[in-house]
């Protein structure tokens, strides 16, 4: 009995030592390694930083156009400012999901795209010439959504709006202040990314709660579920509020409501493309690099995952794109005329959320929360 | 009968129980302190507006800010257990407060919390304070011997924990797919230096760990019981638990097991360890008069109770057999059975509320009621889903929606399988009662994972 036990134990120990020392050297050559920081490098170099820079230059253009418009409120300047606003908003869809690092610290996302806006509070701010909007109650009074109200919502028609800026300088001041805040915050973030944060970000490829890959993936999934699915489609179509649709809660409500330009669908479509681009690691120039998708592909090819997940997810992205493109350019009209198409788009986005939150996070071992688990 | 009675009168040096008491007490004190300092009392018990309860224990709820006092009492009693001061009051208080804490919200359920609960229950009947304790110092007498069955009962409990968790590993996913270890080692342990991106990525290693883990759990109690292999066994225990502590976020568990398994050594060894640790108190200890034998009150009640306790412990993990369907999917009879680390399971579950008075329906935003952690746990565990559905029912009834139905949209991914619909979407969960009856509203996995 004694000999048998000793034999088993000794052989187990010897076996494990032999296998640890020899096999690991040989097998490195056989199975190609996947370097997780390559995902982060591709994301930082080819997506996050270029997309932020694009957004930054668009913000600068919007800033000068708004300055021109407030100096000389007329139709031409108005249209210029409006067009820049729309372009800026489109670029924003490509960076909203990166609520990480400095952006998270300064509540960047909340200050730029909180909607619906608080009209009453904005009007109070305008009249009281309030310039410090750092209080969180003022998140719904600023940002690109705030500019939507300032450019398209202070009166019912373009002419009346221009008239407002001609007569009341407080409006000009408030509008200039809004773009000033966006511009300053954006500069802070771009500078942080390009000077020191990039290296920290790329190196942290581990699995802890503070590792970049975990934070970024969690942010991405969170954005897709809340920022894209819930905010752009779910809430306005009344998914969470019984039969009552809430068309006034669409993104860019005022531009659509006052028929300045119907942009809500374009922004949702842009956000979906931006999400897909991140998933497949596609840069603005069209080249692709290491990404969540290529990591999933690697895990499939190396047998960790027996299911090929990324084609399933990409197929669901395709279906979601079709569903969104079938919508009216103006979400208010779509909701009021035929909300079933909106609900369909919601369902298509939902199936991607399910893929990401169950299948993808599972295979990537990415935790949503960090507390003790069962041990063995 | 004779054998039993002669076994019950066998004795063993009390130092074994004393060392165990000391180790357990201090580890628990530290555990409670750690939980407190991590801020988990607030995030787990005070912040959430809703708590998932165990069926039959709905009345056990956090008590607002007083929850801190509860933890304080629990930590203090653990400390008193450690030093052996008013031992029986301390261990009863510890058992009650710790168990109360674990019953407050099943979101935080862990097998090793259950282990601590039942172990402290057992310790109520063991004279762990008969030597090397403040109690014995105050009474100025300590007992050199105590009944052998006392130490054996602790060993038996440890035997059950290891052996049953080994049995649970005899399942298809664990042995023939190396899941979930494959996922956890390949992607979850990536950041370990050197081995993270090499060894942890090797498929043979995933199988090696799975099979090794199963054999380890099944054999380790025997290896520890058998004297010639005991040292090797304990080295394995230390190596294995430290290794898992590095790999997985499993908190205090590895340390509890390492400290507990010291009980398998001889009383002689325990005595030496105690003498070494308690060197500063050498003179104090000498002042107590050592009495050879403990006065064994033939406590028939305690002995019958502990016998019953072990019968239950041996049988309870098999209760799943009375339920139809796949255990790992339906989780009926899954908990309290030493099934640890067997599943990488995630779900996505939302609820549709249908208002019959006007035919309208809407979906619930789970983040209005649940913390992220609660939502995640709720999303793949059927009893959570049902309890939450009933909570939502009550919530909307109170808001004046009296004629409603609640349906779940639920998808679950288990051990690398693509997500699959989990709850029958045509069943109004409000019509399903909570309890131990089989949950027919779960859609079958149609696969067999569990073997035993």
Interface residues (C-beta under 8 A of the other chain):
Chain A: X1 X2 X5 X6 X8 X9 X12 X16 X19 X20 X23 X24 X27 X28 X31 X33 X34 X35 X36 X205 X206 X207 X208 X211 X230 X234 X238 X239 X240 X241 X242 X243 X299 X302 X303 X304 X305 X306 X307 X309 X312 X353 X354 X355 X357 X358 X359 X361 X362 X363 X364 X365 X367 X368 X369 X370 X371 X372 X373 X374 X375 X376
Chain B: X40 X44 X108 X110 X111 X112 X165 X177 X182 X183 X184 X186 X187 X188 X189 X190 X191 X195 X197 X198 X199 X201 X202 X203 X204 X205 X208 X212 X213 X217 X219 X223 X226 X228 X229 X232 X236 X241 X244 X245 X248 X249 X250 X251 X252 X253 X254 X257 X340 X341 X344 X345 X346 X347 X348 X355 X358 X360 X361 X362 X363 X364 X365 X372 X373 X376 X411 X412 X413 X416 X417 X418 X419
